[in-house]
Amino acid sequence: MNGRKFGILYGLRWLVLVLVLVALFVLLSGEVPGSGPILDFMDRFGFEAARYRISLLSVSRLVVTVAALFVAVRLVNRLVHRYVKRADGLDPTQKLLTEKLIGIAVIAIAFFMGIDALGIDLTALTVFSGAFGLAVGFGLQKTFGNLFAGLILLMDRSIKPGDVIVVGDRFGWVNRIGTRAVSVVTRDGKEHLIPNENLMTQEVENWSYSDRNVRIHIPVRVSYHSDQDRALELMLEAARAAPRVLNDPPTVAWITAFGDSGVEYDIRLWINDPESGVGNVTSDVLTRMWKLFRENDIRLPFPQRDLHIRNWPEAPAPPST
């Protein structure tokens, strides 16, 4: 309840600020009766630049307009976030996409409203529009590329907040998809900001794209002198006893090779919470297996080599006296 009251007060504060800035804009526009002398006085402090006059009045109008539009955009975005968050018919990805699209639309509307309110003639900008477009093409190419890449990721839902992904040597879960980059939090608590374009152009492993079940491989080697059937039973028992290991799909263990020192097995088990890590599951299974192997006299092999000496060198004759 206190949080709700705080949110209402916070919203009212922004609303009051918008109203104050709008009132100042109306005052500076000369719409208020009796404001003419004040505006004439402010307009005296200025100078001519080409076809435009820069004065205290024009600068004040610019500052108030920009501030009012900025505050209005922030307020609208907060209201949109609040209402979209409560929408039960949308999943988290659709909510995030809706917020970003509305946010871009609000910024575009605010820009054109500011141009109109300040009375700026866009045709006057045609002189340097070519240079400006060239600067945008080179300077903001990556910025707009990451922006549209983020929108595409949200539209096709190939990567969503909460997904567990692998990009290069980075493994973690998606914390948020921003305008410029995707935040990926690793098991070490490190937050990697990966540009959106990289996720569009590079190969990405998404462990929870269509199914959250992930299979883990645990290699095990058993001595040739041990009971292999009993060892196989103990492997499955240790894996199935781990809390995070699923019963369906079932856990299996296969012989993969006859190694130099022992029989090599591959335990294959499934989990459905990869965001909690995979190393701790492997450690849990191996710890249980080690205890069971010791109790049942199952030996783990160690590397060994047989050395065959074909010709033993003769000892040198003792020196004559």
HELIX and SHEET records of a PDB file:
HELIX    1   1 ASN A    2  LEU A   28  1                                  27    
HELIX    2   2 GLY A   36  ARG A   44  1                                   9    
HELIX    3   3 LEU A   56  LYS A   85  1                                  30    
HELIX    4   4 PRO A   92  LEU A  118  1                                  27    
HELIX    5   5 LEU A  122  VAL A  127  5                                   6    
HELIX    6   6 SER A  129  GLY A  139  1                                  11    
HELIX    7   7 GLN A  141  ASP A  156  1                                  16    
HELIX    8   8 ASN A  196  THR A  201  1                                   6    
HELIX    9   9 GLN A  228  ALA A  241  1                                  14    
HELIX   10  10 PRO A  274  SER A  276  5                                   3    
HELIX   11  11 GLY A  279  GLU A  295  1                                  17    
SHEET    1   A 2 GLY A  46  ALA A  49  0                                        
SHEET    2   A 2 TYR A  52  SER A  55 -1                                        
SHEET    1   B 5 GLU A 191  PRO A 195  0                                        
SHEET    2   B 5 ALA A 181  VAL A 185 -1                                        
SHEET    3   B 5 ARG A 170  ILE A 177 -1                                        
SHEET    4   B 5 VAL A 164  VAL A 167 -1                                        
SHEET    5   B 5 VAL A 204  ASN A 206 -1                                        
SHEET    1   C 3 VAL A 214  SER A 223  0                                        
SHEET    2   C 3 GLY A 262  ILE A 271 -1                                        
SHEET    3   C 3 VAL A 252  PHE A 258 -1                                        
END                                                                             
